[in-house]
Amino acid sequence: MSLASVIRSEHDLLVPTYDRQKVLFEKGRGVFLWDTRGYAYLDFLSGIGVNALGHRHPAIQRALRQQASRLIHVSNLFFHPYQAELARRLTRISGLDRAFFANSGTEAWEGALKLARAYARSVSTNGHRPKWRILALDHSFHGRTMGSLATTGQAKYRDPFGPLVPGVSFVRFNDVGDLERQLDASVCAVCLETIQGEGGIRPVTADFLRAARELTRKSGALLLLDEIQCGLGRTGRYFAYQHYEVEPDIVTVAKPLAAGLPLAAILTTRRVARAIDPGMHGTTFGGGPLVCRVAIEFLRVLEGSLAHVNEVGDYFREQLEALKRQSGSVVEVRGMGLMLGMELDSSRLAQEVVVQLLRRRILINRTSETVLRFLPPYIVEKKHVDRVVRALAEALPGTRRRPGLPRRPTSLRRSQR
Ligand SMILES: Cc1ncc(COP(=O)(O)O)c(C=O)c1O
């Protein structure tokens, strides 16, 4: 099957939601993907942060094979051995007490919003309207379903689908004064990504996050952190909020949780979880034996990977900072661990750089128009970073070509699979 025929078929058969890069992948291993012509690509996007252990990780393959040969799905009407075990591991690393399993980031976020409303109702006293308003942040992204869209602070995602869920207001990013002004007694939840992903790899400031924690504690609102992109080791700690020493009431995780299979989780406190009774919330697929078993394996491998994420992440960041010093087109380097962004001074340049890197068989993407986003797998090594940095040096105006960069990168030749 050729790329051209797949493009034609998709054009005729799919709802046109995606503007895909013209590459047809058929196989992956480690930090590399191979297209159908046999060319190897260095994967610095890992399926938007999903393939955190790279492709075909042996421990994941083993767990997947073993479990697939035993039991894949039973529904949440029955028990299986792995949900509680996965919840035990997630609560231990997060400092929270309870878990609920869903299938995608947006579904977990919807559940988190429902939980916040249910909690507000459960603690409201006779005669008082329960707290119900939700504060989210400008430039945020929480997913594509109606509640997630309603809390997403970017007009381009929201506008085509209104009217959305009512009761949501947006606070200016990292603006403590604006948060103070808007957080009144009617607010049941303050929502934020600890590091905004789609919004351009923007970490929330420690001042803002600590203020959000203090103000919500005083008012009785909940603090909801969306760590779907920045959680589970991506920043060099299990959770990005652990860099800030803040304890949230609800956290959502998804992307890397089952190393490529669809699985998400809501984590919360014992106190908040008490607001939910059987039948109030649920899902058919969420937390099945196959995905939970693989996620347990992911967390086991993750435990030994955090030091590596920190080491390579620091190295990568230093290299990107060095490029910034050379090129006037680089506005800022942001992020933590292996969640890094490089903001350029024009969206056209950012797009061109992504295309140039793709020509050199390196996968990254552009987010928020001007930001190059890097989400490599946690198994990436310094030599892979060097290759990306050399390619960036060639693509960015004003940078010196790095010694050792072949005119025609070896990756352009067919690699052995
Ligand atoms: C921070 C954040 N929240 C929510 C989502 C939605 O996740 P999903 O696409 O799995 O529904 C994403 C996806 O990119 C995300 O980055």
The ligand as a Tripos MOL2 file, in Angstrom:
@<TRIPOS>MOLECULE
LIG
   16    16     1     0     0
SMALL
NO_CHARGES

@<TRIPOS>ATOM
      1 C1         -3.1840   18.7930   28.9660 C.3       1 LIG1
      2 C2         -4.1170   17.9520   28.1510 C.ar      1 LIG1
      3 N1         -5.3300   17.6790   28.6170 N.ar      1 LIG1
      4 C3         -6.2040   16.9230   27.9250 C.ar      1 LIG1
      5 C4         -5.8810   16.4100   26.6980 C.ar      1 LIG1
      6 C5         -6.8640   15.5580   25.9520 C.3       1 LIG1
      7 O1         -6.4170   14.2480   25.9250 O.3       1 LIG1
      8 P1         -7.0390   13.2170   24.8460 P.3       1 LIG1
      9 O2         -6.6000   13.6760   23.4960 O.co2     1 LIG1
     10 O3         -6.4610   11.8910   25.2500 O.co2     1 LIG1
     11 O4         -8.5110   13.2600   25.0040 O.co2     1 LIG1
     12 C6         -4.6190   16.6750   26.1630 C.ar      1 LIG1
     13 C7         -4.2540   16.1750   24.8280 C.2       1 LIG1
     14 O5         -3.3450   16.6090   24.1920 O.2       1 LIG1
     15 C8         -3.7150   17.4720   26.9110 C.ar      1 LIG1
     16 O6         -2.4960   17.7570   26.4360 O.3       1 LIG1
@<TRIPOS>BOND
     1     1     2 1
     2     2     3 ar
     3     2    15 ar
     4     3     4 ar
     5     4     5 ar
     6     5     6 1
     7     5    12 ar
     8     6     7 1
     9     7     8 1
    10     8     9 2
    11     8    10 1
    12     8    11 1
    13    12    13 1
    14    12    15 ar
    15    13    14 2
    16    15    16 1
@<TRIPOS>SUBSTRUCTURE
     1 LIG1         1 GROUP 0 **** ****
